[in-house]
Amino acid sequence: MSERRRRHGDTEAVVLDIGEGVGALIVYTSAELRGAEIEVSPKDVDSPRTHTEIRERRVDGRIVYAGVFPKLPAGHYRIWTDNPTLPAAVSIESGQVAEIDWR
């Protein structure tokens, strides 16, 4: 399997897999975090963690930077960050998309 390097401006479509007992999370960031990995885990459990990459995305004709967790079981989660000023807790609701803004 070959690895494809992303170039500036590359974007990918995202399919959210939400429904009964499952939601999704979008974390919006500034461009400086493009390419960074972010992780989440259930609130009171340090592992296993689920991770995603911050990517450039086009939404309604504008560019945003975001990490997308397309399928998370409903519940309370910790978003792992070294910056104590950023929101680090989120509730995932069944069939819903939660959004956190780190911009």
N, C-alpha and C positions, 0 to 999 in steps of 0.2 A: 504494500500500500504506500503510495507516495503522499508526502505532505505538501500542501499548497500554501505558499506564503501569501498573506493578505497584503494588498497594497492600499495606500491611503485612498479612501473613497469607496472601497469594496463594501457592499452591504449584502445581507442575507435576509430572506424571509423567515419569519418565525411562526410556527404553528403551536398554539396553546392547546394543551391536552387537559381541559378542565371539565368538571362534571360533578356527579355525586361523590362527595368526600375528597375532592381534589380541586385545588385552585392554582393560581400562578402569581408570580411576583416580578415586577419590573423595577429596577433601581436606576434612576436617571443620575448621570454624573456630568462633570465638566470634561472637556476634551483632554485635559491633562491625564485623566485616568484611562484613556483609550488603550486597550491591550492588557490592562490589569485584570487579575483574577479576583473575584469576590466569592465568599463562601457563606452559607447559612447552615444552621443545624437546629433541631428542636430546642426550645428555650432552655431546658434544664439538662441538656445532653451535649457534651463537647464534640462527640463524634458518633456516628459518621457524619461528615459534612458533605454538602452538595455544593459544587462550584460552577461558576460561569465566567465568561470573559466580557469585559466592557467593550462594546463594538459601536462603530458609527452606524447610525440607522437613519433612514429617510422617512419622515412622518409628515403627511400633509404638505409636501413640498419643501420641508425644512430639515436640516440635519440635527439630530440629537444623538447623545452618547448614552448608552444604557446596557445594563446586564439584564438578561431575561432568564428567569427560572420558569420554564413552560409547564411544569407539572410538580406540584408539591402537595402532599397530603394536608388536609385542613388541620390547623393547629397554630400554636404560638412558636415563633422562631426568633433566633438571635442571628443578626447579620454581623459577621466578624469584621471588625475594623480597628485599626490602631488609633483612630482619631475620635476622642471622646465627645467631640461636639456634633458628630453625625448621628442621626437616628440609627439605633442598632437593634431595635425590636419591631416585629411586625406580626400581625395576625393574618393567617391565610384562611379565607372562608370558602366553603364548598361552592364550586361553580363560579367563583368571582376572581377578579384580577386585582391584587393589591399593588399600590404604587408608592415608592419612596423616592424623595427628591434630595440628592446629595449635591446639587449644583450650587 
